[in-house]
């Protein structure tokens, strides 16, 4: 069965992949499933993908396995390309300001490098 991809997923440098390598098998499998969902469905459920309030175009991909919650920040480029950046395990109710600031910095860095080419 052929998948119909509506969005492309791009890993900026090795930020996401370095995070992914630290995860156990079940979490990796859930991330793979979630990324496929994001790439192939027209309306992504908010449970898995949502805009970060008070940010400029940052989104978070959410994965829950058991009682563990994981997040990966991302943003759009070229319309339907989603660029993945930093990931972390969420340990409190509120998303860390430090992680959001890191994501904002990586997004700026991405566009700066892209525009220099």
Secondary structure, DSSP 4 states (H G I P E B T S, - for coil): -----SSEEEE-TTHHHHHHHTS-HHHHHHHHHHHHHHHH-SS--TTTEEEPTTSSS-EEEEEEETTEEEEEEEEEETTTEEEEEEEEEE-SSSPPHHHHHHHHHHHHHHHHHHHH-
